[in-house]
Amino acid sequence: MTFEPKILGFLCNWCSYAGADLAGVSRIQYPTNIRVIRVMCSGRVDPVFIAEAFIEGIDGVIILGCHLGDCHYISGNYETELKMKMLSKLLNFIDFSDRIRLDWVSAAEGNRFAQIVGEFTEHIRKLGPNPLKEKKKKIEILDNLNTIKAVLSDRRLRGLVARQRELTTEGNVYNKVISSEEFEKFFDDAILNELLRHKIMIKIREKGKSVPNIAKEIGIEPYKVLQHIVTLRARGWVDVDEINEEIPTFISIKEG
Amino acid sequence: MVDEEVKIGVFICHCGTNIGGILDVPNITEYAKTLPHVVYAADNLYTCSEVGLTQIRENIKEHNLNRVIVASCSPRTHEPLFRATCFEAGLNPYLFEMVNIRDQDSWVHMKEPERGTEKAKDLIRMGVYKAALLEPLEKIKVSIIPSALVIGGGISGMNAALNLANRGFEVNLIEKEPHLGGLIRSLNKTYPTNEDASKLLEITNLVEENKKIKVFKSAIIENIDGFVGNYKTTIVQNENLTKIESGIIIVATGASPLSPEGYYSYNGKDIISQMELEHLLKNNSVYANNVIMIQCVGCRNEERKYCSNICCMGALKNAMLIKEKNPDAHVSIIFRDIQTKGTTYEAYYRKAREKGILFIKYLPEKPPVIKKDHIQVYNEFLNHEISISYDLIVLSMPLIANDDSETLAKMLKVPLEVNGFFLEAHVKLRPVDFATDGIYVCGSAHWPADISECISQSNAAASRASTILSKDMLEVEGSTAEINEDLCVGCEACIKLCPYSAISKDEETDTVIVNKVICKGCGVCGASCPHQAITIHHFTGDQILSAIVTYGGEE
């Protein structure tokens, strides 16, 4: 039996959902795989929703909004773009970024809607099922996805993305405008750090572990793990579990 | 309601053969009955017919349904009807959820009925999971102060004020100068009728004498607060503060002519601006025999990319007036592109040519050079430099945004475009509206406009404004954002994100709050909030996640 991917679509009420309706009125046929969740604006789509979709085994997620400049809510889709960029960067670390697509469809583009959905379905079909479905990989992939979800739920990257347009156009509290390139560089560092920190958190969720052991498990140098542990302790997320022969082990004390 | 057991009714529409002819509707109906919380499911030929609607109403009562799902066409067309039906049966209209199995299923999967049927089942299941978490919401009612505030007493503002007063509304008209009239006061005659500008200024008397219009001159705006139906504006006149309450605001602040200082050896004597020429013509004191006008001075360049719209016609008018008075005068217009749109204006241009006015095109990279008594300009068609003698040079300067437009825009919380003019909600569909409800724009505040454009735009703005002023109450969508105080840390990121400035810091309580009247429920703030402290009602995280989980989890 051929693989029939499960595709989830987020469509904004004013443009892309209307475009999808127009495809119907025009009887333009496209693959049946997509299930649509209507939102008022593509800017409503919290990246956490998409991480959750992958955790639930969905194979591909498509997010469609009004064309840039045409948003019913003036600037909502610019925010969508920034949020999805962050999501894509994170998913890139676990080889999932190919499973999302952000695009723009106007209310007049029934054809374009059908074409994009057709292409994306075919693309996911070729890519194969969500690797979560492979028994051997399941635990590893689930850990990865939960790490991504935790990063996306945490205030650090969310705060940066929420302020990105303000920082790169109006400036920060000192009225200093940060160039997009500067922001990008800073942001990439932040993504990598947060990803590692949440990875560590997941590794020490149930059991205290020493720095060298954590380093071995996630494949980075021990001194880097130590740096992150210091940060995580300062956040009040991690504490010393016990000390064995002068080597401390650390455990997550984060709620929720 | 919260503790009440969730009872969902699902109504599945055949839509004649549109759905029923392709999907297996009876099978879908049986499936719907097996879903959690579903206490009733039925299919019918047309759910939107009176028979179908009655079935919904009756079953809400009979089965005590507290959630209703209709699986049929698009919520974009039919949600209002089904919501109203629920409301009639005593159910909060926000406890209704629609599933699209026609436009986005049967019509687009006509050759795959089985897989289309499976899709419909998934969509209905997702709808059921979302519906179980729906919460009742109330539309918000806002009272409306039935009076208008018009900012700017030029031709646009005066006309808008008069228009609204004639509809019976109280109008407050504020002008920063000591006189009404705006730029028209500096004009001699107006194109294309060549009427005296003073004639148009007769409208000033109509405004001043109108009992419905309160005029505030030499008035500066200090502060603007509020939202649609309830704006509160503070103005200062001679150190006296006045508070004006209004349901709507019309921005008719006009624009200012760019100063000719520093352009083409301007000296105010034999090299003057078009505005100064108006003044000379008014006093009948143009004695020059060789007049040269230069177009597009200080605009359509890197600094100011736009065309000022009114200068070509203005130059044609003044050139012809000079010719009329002194037929022997030589008048040349050195231009880049003559813009005379429409039949009347184009006829005006032809008339100017017939009168013997000389038109010489110049290239922006080779602008004319002014010498002591002649002007040198490269002519593209002759591929040659030509010189024309002059005793008067007139520079056509553009209108630019007022230097206080940014201050006003900030107070109104409306956007400006790159040149500092006010930016409308949509260039084609909403040309005199701002995205913010109850604020409108007309005349040169929006873009350099000539008098007839000012009149049509101000009539349009007044007409749009009266759609609000004529109501006693305004109903606003209940599906808005709400900040959870316990989770909010006051980072204020959402304040900047909101396209409608609906979120602000309440200085008294020191918390960030959403003004539900202004909020449009787009959800951008909720999806971006660093602390996930914002609930987007009717599209909550829980509702959406619930639909995702049931779609993904089903094997």
Interface residues (C-beta under 8 A of the other chain):
Chain A: K6 L8 N13 Y17 A18 A20 D21 A23 G24 V25 R27 I28 Q29 Y30 T32 R35 V36 I37 R38 V39 M40 C41 G43 R44 V45 D46 P47 V48 F49 E52 A53 I55 E56 G57 I58 H72 Y73 I74 S75 G76 E79 K83 A114 S153 R155 R156 R158 G159 V161 A162 R163 R165 E166 E170
Chain B: S74 P75 R76 N100 R102 D103 Q104 W107 V108 H109 M110 K111 E112 R115 G116 E118 K119 D122 L123 M126 A435 S479 C491 A493 C494 K496 L497 P499 Y500 K520 G521 C522 G523 V524 G526 A527 S528 C529 P530 H531 Q532 I536 F539 G541 I544 L545 A547 I548 V549 Y551 G552 G553
